[in-house]
Amino acid sequence: MLFARSFASALLAFSLVACAVTPSVNTDSLFITDNAGASIAFQSLRVEGTTVKGQIRRLSHEPIRSGHIEYVVLSANGAVREQGQAEHGASLGMRHSKRNALFSIPLSAPLATGEKIKLTYQR
């Protein structure tokens, strides 16, 4: 019983610390998304240091066999600072999977004030 109380107290303390250090970023103004006609949606988009992370959710029951994410980092004046492509997890290709496909994009430098990230799904 003492172990369970100690574990619960430690878990609570850890969760409070984890919540306290999570930065608040308005992701609606940070990301521009385009599904390019594919039946997907981008979800849980966030920037952690120099890494863009998120999920892709399939909107139909049909599997999506191939595709990738193209990304562009736009400066405050609209100029392209960085661009490239990234792969996502394989769960979009599974017919009955309800899991979202995870992706992670390493950036060359942290985002500056006013920069945006455009994400496009290409088949």
Secondary structure, DSSP 8 states (H G I E B T S, - for coil): -HHHHHHHHHHHHHHHHHHHT-----TTTTEEEE-TT-SEEEEEEEEETTEEEEEEEE-SSS---S-EEEEEEE-TTS-EEEEEEE---GGGGSTT----EEEEEE-SS---TT-EEEEEEE-
